[in-house]
Amino acid sequence: MPGSLWQPGVLIPLVAFAALALLFALVLRRAGRQLAAMREADAYRVAVTDLAARVDISLGGVVERIDAVRRHQLPSEAIAENLSAATEAVERYTGETQVLRPPPALSGQRDALLAELERAGRALEMVVHGSGLMTSRPGAVRELEAQTSIKRGYLNLIHAREAIRRLAVEAATLPARGATRAFGRRGLRP
């Protein structure tokens, strides 16, 4: 039968076209997954960088005020509102960090950010405790306990702030796992 679909002259190109179409679909699917993973990683990095910048500003202001109290340049009751605002901000940042969806390779980053935010919250509580002791109970023994509490809180706040900044830099510079691979097991060559 002339012109039949089952002739070798028609069947071979048709099978080759179907195989190429299938291969093209698989490559597009894999490229789509890779692109989606890269988009997720970039969104996470942008969110962490933004969060770290806001944490740095919030904690930076209160750290300066705490240092002034520590050095007896300000009375402890003068920073009560700052401590309250910083505590609320840290709670808000903790909530934001909990809902972040990091790529699998960076999931430890989010956990480390949460740990540092919790550390900052505890440090603020310590400063609140020391400030309360300074205002409510004057005396040499209470003064020493208050100063120790304020100083420890101050130092922990500085360390938490620096660690959050460092984690943001790491999140911005480390590639996600598999980001250097292109559609398979072979890596890209520069």
Backbone as numpy.savetxt, mean C-alpha at the origin, in Angstrom:
# Nx Ny Nz CAx CAy CAz Cx Cy Cz
-17.21 -34.88 -57.49 -18.04 -33.70 -57.49 -17.16 -32.45 -57.49
-17.19 -31.70 -58.56 -16.38 -30.50 -58.61 -16.93 -29.43 -57.69
-16.04 -28.66 -57.04 -16.42 -27.55 -56.16 -16.85 -28.02 -54.78
-16.64 -29.27 -54.46 -17.04 -29.76 -53.16 -16.09 -29.23 -52.07
-16.63 -29.06 -50.89 -15.88 -28.55 -49.75 -14.85 -29.56 -49.25
-15.04 -30.82 -49.55 -14.18 -31.88 -49.02 -12.98 -32.19 -49.91
-12.75 -31.46 -50.89 -11.60 -31.69 -51.75 -10.34 -31.20 -51.04
-9.20 -31.88 -51.24 -7.97 -31.50 -50.56 -7.54 -30.06 -50.87
-7.82 -29.54 -52.04 -7.43 -28.18 -52.38 -8.20 -27.14 -51.58
-9.37 -27.49 -51.05 -10.18 -26.57 -50.25 -10.05 -26.90 -48.76
-9.96 -28.16 -48.44 -9.95 -28.60 -47.05 -8.67 -28.18 -46.31
-7.53 -28.31 -46.94 -6.25 -27.98 -46.28 -6.20 -26.49 -45.91
-6.49 -25.56 -46.82 -6.48 -24.15 -46.41 -7.52 -23.83 -45.34
-8.68 -24.51 -45.39 -9.72 -24.29 -44.39 -9.27 -24.74 -43.00
-8.62 -25.90 -42.92 -8.09 -26.41 -41.65 -6.97 -25.50 -41.15
-6.10 -25.06 -42.06 -5.02 -24.16 -41.67 -5.58 -22.84 -41.14
-6.61 -22.32 -41.79 -7.25 -21.08 -41.33 -7.87 -21.27 -39.95
-8.55 -22.38 -39.71 -9.17 -22.66 -38.41 -8.10 -22.77 -37.32
-6.97 -23.43 -37.65 -5.89 -23.57 -36.66 -5.28 -22.21 -36.35
-5.07 -21.41 -37.36 -4.52 -20.07 -37.13 -5.50 -19.19 -36.34
-6.79 -19.31 -36.62 -7.79 -18.54 -35.89 -7.81 -18.96 -34.42
-7.72 -20.25 -34.16 -7.68 -20.74 -32.79 -6.43 -20.25 -32.07
-5.30 -20.33 -32.73 -4.05 -19.86 -32.14 -4.12 -18.36 -31.86
-4.66 -17.60 -32.78 -4.81 -16.15 -32.60 -5.72 -15.85 -31.41
-6.81 -16.60 -31.27 -7.73 -16.40 -30.14 -7.03 -16.70 -28.81
-6.22 -17.75 -28.78 -5.49 -18.09 -27.54 -4.48 -17.01 -27.19
-3.77 -16.49 -28.19 -2.80 -15.43 -27.93 -3.50 -14.18 -27.44
-4.62 -13.82 -28.05 -5.38 -12.65 -27.60 -5.90 -12.82 -26.18
-6.35 -14.01 -25.86 -6.86 -14.28 -24.51 -5.75 -14.11 -23.47
-4.59 -14.68 -23.77 -3.46 -14.59 -22.85 -2.97 -13.14 -22.74
-2.94 -12.43 -23.84 -2.54 -11.03 -23.83 -3.53 -10.21 -23.00
-4.81 -10.52 -23.12 -5.83 -9.83 -22.33 -5.64 -10.05 -20.84
-5.34 -11.27 -20.48 -5.09 -11.57 -19.06 -3.86 -10.81 -18.55
-2.81 -10.82 -19.36 -1.58 -10.13 -18.97 -1.84 -8.63 -18.82
-2.58 -8.08 -19.74 -2.89 -6.66 -19.70 -3.75 -6.32 -18.47
-4.71 -7.18 -18.17 -5.55 -6.96 -16.99 -4.72 -7.04 -15.71
-3.79 -7.99 -15.65 -2.93 -8.11 -14.46 -2.03 -6.88 -14.32
-1.52 -6.38 -15.43 -0.68 -5.19 -15.38 -1.50 -3.97 -14.96
-2.74 -3.88 -15.43 -3.61 -2.78 -15.04 -3.92 -2.83 -13.54
-4.19 -4.02 -13.03 -4.44 -4.19 -11.59 -3.23 -3.78 -10.77
-2.06 -4.22 -11.19 -0.83 -3.89 -10.47 -0.58 -2.38 -10.49
-0.80 -1.76 -11.63 -0.61 -0.31 -11.71 -1.61 0.44 -10.84
-2.87 -0.01 -10.84 -3.88 0.64 -10.00 -3.50 0.51 -8.52
-3.01 -0.66 -8.14 -2.58 -0.86 -6.75 -1.41 0.05 -6.41
-0.45 0.14 -7.30 0.71 0.99 -7.05 0.32 2.46 -6.91
-0.57 2.91 -7.75 -1.03 4.30 -7.67 -1.75 4.54 -6.35
-2.61 3.58 -5.96 -3.36 3.72 -4.70 -2.42 3.75 -3.50
-1.42 2.89 -3.50 -0.46 2.85 -2.38 0.37 4.13 -2.33
0.79 4.61 -3.47 1.57 5.85 -3.51 0.75 7.03 -2.99
-0.51 7.10 -3.42 -1.40 8.17 -2.95 -1.64 8.06 -1.44
-1.91 6.85 -0.98 -2.14 6.62 0.44 -0.91 7.01 1.26
0.26 6.60 0.81 1.50 6.90 1.54 1.74 8.40 1.60
1.43 9.11 0.53 1.61 10.57 0.54 0.68 11.22 1.56
-0.57 10.76 1.62 -1.51 11.33 2.59 -1.12 10.97 4.02
-0.64 9.75 4.23 -0.18 9.35 5.57 1.00 10.20 5.97
1.92 10.43 5.06 3.11 11.22 5.35 2.73 12.64 5.77
1.78 13.24 5.07 1.34 14.59 5.42 0.65 14.60 6.78
-0.27 13.66 6.99 -1.03 13.61 8.25 -0.12 13.38 9.45
0.75 12.39 9.33 1.61 12.07 10.46 2.74 13.09 10.62
3.16 13.70 9.53 4.22 14.69 9.61 3.84 15.88 10.48
2.61 16.35 10.31 2.16 17.49 11.11 2.06 17.16 12.59
1.51 15.99 12.89 1.35 15.64 14.30 2.69 15.29 14.95
3.62 14.76 14.17 4.95 14.45 14.71 5.64 15.73 15.17
5.53 16.78 14.37 6.14 18.06 14.75 5.53 18.61 16.03
4.21 18.50 16.16 3.54 19.00 17.37 3.92 18.17 18.59
4.02 16.86 18.42 4.42 15.99 19.54 5.85 16.31 19.97
6.70 16.56 19.00 8.09 16.91 19.32 8.15 18.21 20.11
7.28 19.16 19.78 7.25 20.42 20.52 6.82 20.18 21.97
5.88 19.27 22.19 5.45 18.93 23.56 6.59 18.22 24.28
7.24 17.33 23.58 8.35 16.58 24.16 9.47 17.51 24.61
9.68 18.56 23.89 10.74 19.52 24.21 10.24 20.67 25.09
9.04 20.55 25.60 8.41 21.54 26.49 8.25 22.91 25.81
8.04 22.90 24.51 7.78 24.13 23.77 6.27 24.40 23.67
5.48 23.37 23.86 4.01 23.45 23.84 3.47 22.69 25.04
2.36 23.15 25.60 1.72 22.34 26.65 1.03 21.13 26.01
0.95 20.06 26.76 0.40 18.82 26.20 -1.06 18.94 25.78
-1.83 19.80 26.45 -3.24 19.94 26.07 -3.40 20.67 24.72
-2.35 21.32 24.25 -2.42 22.07 22.99 -2.48 21.15 21.77
-2.12 19.87 21.93 -2.12 18.97 20.77 -3.26 17.95 20.81
-4.19 18.12 21.72 -5.29 17.15 21.84 -6.07 17.01 20.54
-6.38 18.13 19.91 -7.14 18.07 18.65 -6.31 17.44 17.54
-5.02 17.73 17.51 -4.14 17.13 16.50 -4.08 15.62 16.66
-3.97 15.18 17.91 -3.93 13.74 18.17 -5.23 13.06 17.77
-6.34 13.71 18.06 -7.64 13.16 17.69 -7.79 13.07 16.17
-7.40 14.12 15.48 -7.50 14.14 14.01 -6.57 13.09 13.40
-5.37 12.95 13.92 -4.41 11.97 13.40 -4.91 10.54 13.65
-5.51 10.32 14.81 -6.05 8.99 15.11 -7.17 8.63 14.15
-8.07 9.58 13.90 -9.15 9.34 12.94 -8.60 9.10 11.54
-7.58 9.86 11.16 -6.98 9.69 9.83 -6.34 8.31 9.69
-5.65 7.86 10.72 -5.01 6.54 10.67 -6.07 5.45 10.57
-7.18 5.60 11.27 -8.27 4.62 11.16 -8.84 4.61 9.74
-9.00 5.79 9.17 -9.51 5.89 7.79 -8.53 5.24 6.81
-7.25 5.51 6.99 -6.24 4.93 6.11 -6.19 3.41 6.26
-6.39 2.93 7.47 -6.41 1.48 7.69 -7.58 0.86 6.93
-8.73 1.49 6.98 -9.89 1.00 6.23 -9.63 0.99 4.73
-9.01 2.04 4.23 -8.67 2.11 2.80 -7.70 1.00 2.42
-6.73 0.74 3.28 -5.73 -0.27 2.99 -6.34 -1.66 3.00
-7.29 -1.90 3.88 -7.92 -3.22 3.96 -8.68 -3.57 2.70
-9.23 -2.58 2.00 -10.00 -2.88 0.80 -9.15 -2.89 -0.47
-7.87 -2.55 -0.36 -7.00 -2.62 -1.53 -6.87 -4.07 -1.98
-6.85 -4.25 -3.29 -6.68 -5.60 -3.84 -5.34 -5.65 -4.56
-4.30 -6.06 -3.85 -2.99 -6.11 -4.51 -2.89 -7.33 -5.42
-2.01 -7.25 -6.40 -1.73 -8.45 -7.19 -1.09 -9.49 -6.27
-1.22 -10.76 -6.60 -0.70 -11.81 -5.71 0.76 -11.62 -5.30
1.58 -11.11 -6.19 3.00 -10.94 -5.87 3.23 -9.85 -4.83
2.27 -8.94 -4.66 2.44 -7.82 -3.74 1.50 -7.90 -2.53
0.93 -9.06 -2.27 0.00 -9.16 -1.14 0.69 -8.92 0.20
1.95 -9.25 0.31 2.70 -8.99 1.53 2.87 -7.50 1.78
2.89 -6.72 0.72 2.99 -5.26 0.84 1.79 -4.70 1.60
0.59 -5.15 1.22 -0.61 -4.65 1.88 -0.61 -5.03 3.36
-0.21 -6.26 3.66 -0.15 -6.69 5.05 0.86 -5.86 5.84
1.99 -5.54 5.23 2.99 -4.71 5.89 2.47 -3.29 6.11
1.74 -2.76 5.13 1.14 -1.43 5.29 0.15 -1.43 6.45
-0.67 -2.46 6.53 -1.63 -2.56 7.64 -0.91 -2.62 8.98
0.16 -3.39 9.04 0.92 -3.50 10.29 1.50 -2.15 10.70
2.02 -1.40 9.73 2.60 -0.08 10.05 1.53 0.92 10.44
0.36 0.84 9.83 -0.74 1.73 10.23 -1.22 1.40 11.64
-1.26 0.11 11.96 -1.61 -0.28 13.33 -0.56 0.22 14.31
0.69 0.14 13.92 1.78 0.66 14.75 1.61 2.16 14.99
1.26 2.89 13.94 1.03 4.33 14.07 -0.15 4.60 15.00
-1.20 3.80 14.90 -2.35 3.96 15.79 -1.98 3.73 17.25
-1.19 2.68 17.50 -0.75 2.42 18.88 0.16 3.53 19.38
1.00 4.06 18.50 1.90 5.15 18.88 1.10 6.39 19.27
0.06 6.67 18.50 -0.79 7.82 18.85 -1.50 7.60 20.18
-1.94 6.37 20.44 -2.56 6.07 21.73 -1.58 6.29 22.87
-0.33 5.93 22.64 0.70 6.11 23.66 0.92 7.60 23.95
0.92 8.41 22.89 1.10 9.85 23.08 -0.12 10.44 23.79
-1.32 9.99 23.43 -2.53 10.45 24.11 -2.45 10.12 25.59
-2.00 8.91 25.90 -1.85 8.50 27.30 -0.86 9.40 28.03
0.30 9.64 27.41 1.31 10.50 28.04 0.82 11.93 28.20
0.12 12.45 27.20 -0.42 13.80 27.30 -1.46 13.90 28.41
-2.27 12.86 28.52 -3.27 12.83 29.60 -2.62 12.82 30.97
-1.55 12.07 31.11 -0.83 12.04 32.39 -0.23 13.40 32.71
0.30 14.07 31.72 0.91 15.38 31.95 -0.11 16.42 32.41
-1.30 16.35 31.87 -2.31 17.35 32.23 -3.05 17.00 33.51
-3.31 15.74 33.71 -4.17 15.39 34.84 -3.43 15.21 36.16
-2.22 14.72 36.12 -1.51 14.39 37.36 -0.10 14.93 37.37
0.07 16.14 37.82 1.44 16.67 37.89 2.23 15.97 39.00
3.49 15.95 38.83 4.38 15.32 39.82 5.56 14.70 39.11
6.63 14.50 39.85 7.87 14.02 39.25 7.74 12.62 38.66
7.07 11.71 39.39 6.94 10.33 38.91 6.04 10.28 37.69
4.91 10.98 37.73 3.98 11.01 36.60 4.61 11.74 35.41
5.40 12.75 35.69 6.07 13.49 34.61 7.01 12.56 33.85
7.75 11.74 34.57 8.69 10.81 33.94 7.93 9.78 33.10
6.86 9.23 33.65 6.04 8.26 32.92 5.42 8.90 31.68
4.93 10.12 31.83 4.32 10.83 30.71 5.35 11.11 29.62
6.52 11.58 30.00 7.56 11.87 29.01 8.02 10.60 28.29
8.13 9.51 29.04 8.52 8.23 28.43 7.47 7.77 27.42
6.23 7.87 27.80 5.13 7.47 26.91 5.10 8.33 25.65
5.26 9.62 25.83 5.24 10.53 24.68 6.44 10.26 23.77
7.61 10.05 24.36 8.80 9.82 23.56 8.70 8.50 22.79
8.22 7.45 23.43 8.08 6.16 22.74 7.05 6.26 21.62
5.95 6.92 21.90 4.94 7.12 20.86 5.49 7.93 19.70
6.22 8.97 20.03 6.83 9.83 19.01 7.78 9.03 18.12
8.66 8.24 18.73 9.61 7.45 17.95 8.91 6.38 17.11
7.92 5.72 17.68 7.18 4.71 16.91 6.44 5.35 15.74
5.94 6.54 15.95 5.24 7.26 14.88 6.22 7.60 13.75
7.40 8.05 14.11 8.42 8.35 13.10 8.79 7.08 12.32
9.00 5.98 13.03 9.39 4.73 12.37 8.27 4.19 11.48
7.03 4.30 11.94 5.90 3.84 11.12 5.78 4.69 9.86
5.95 5.97 10.01 5.88 6.89 8.85 6.96 6.56 7.84
8.18 6.34 8.30 9.27 5.99 7.40 9.05 4.63 6.73
8.53 3.67 7.48 8.27 2.35 6.92 7.17 2.41 5.85
6.15 3.21 6.07 5.08 3.35 5.08 5.64 4.00 3.82
6.47 4.98 4.00 7.10 5.63 2.84 7.96 4.63 2.06
8.72 3.81 2.78 9.57 2.81 2.15 8.74 1.76 1.41
7.64 1.33 2.02 6.77 0.34 1.38 6.14 0.89 0.11
5.80 2.16 0.12 5.23 2.78 -1.08 6.26 2.83 -2.21
7.49 3.14 -1.85 8.56 3.16 -2.87 8.77 1.75 -3.42
8.77 0.76 -2.55 8.92 -0.63 -3.01 7.78 -1.04 -3.92
6.56 -0.69 -3.54 5.40 -1.05 -4.36 5.46 -0.37 -5.72
6.01 0.83 -5.76 6.09 1.56 -7.02 7.22 1.06 -7.92
8.23 0.45 -7.35 9.39 0.06 -8.15 9.50 -1.43 -8.42
8.90 -2.27 -7.62 9.01 -3.72 -7.84 8.01 -4.17 -8.89
8.45 -4.93 -9.89 7.51 -5.44 -10.87 6.71 -6.59 -10.27
5.48 -6.72 -10.72 4.65 -7.83 -10.27 5.22 -9.12 -10.86
4.97 -10.24 -10.19 5.45 -11.52 -10.67 4.88 -11.78 -12.06
5.74 -12.14 -12.99 5.29 -12.43 -14.34 5.21 -11.21 -15.24
5.48 -10.03 -14.73 5.36 -8.83 -15.54 6.44 -8.76 -16.61
7.54 -9.48 -16.43 8.60 -9.44 -17.42 8.44 -10.54 -18.45
7.48 -11.41 -18.29 7.27 -12.49 -19.25 6.24 -12.06 -20.29
6.43 -12.53 -21.47 5.48 -12.21 -22.54 4.83 -13.49 -23.03
3.61 -13.69 -22.70 2.74 -14.74 -23.22 3.27 -16.15 -23.10
4.18 -16.41 -22.28 4.65 -17.78 -22.15 5.77 -17.91 -21.17
6.56 -18.95 -21.38 7.63 -19.26 -20.44 8.92 -18.47 -20.73
9.08 -17.97 -21.91 10.29 -17.24 -22.25 10.21 -15.81 -21.77
11.30 -15.29 -21.27 11.33 -13.92 -20.82 11.69 -12.97 -21.96
11.35 -11.73 -21.78 11.72 -10.74 -22.78 13.20 -10.44 -22.65
13.82 -10.21 -23.75 15.24 -9.84 -23.71 15.36 -8.37 -23.97
16.12 -7.66 -23.13 16.25 -6.22 -23.33 17.03 -5.87 -24.58
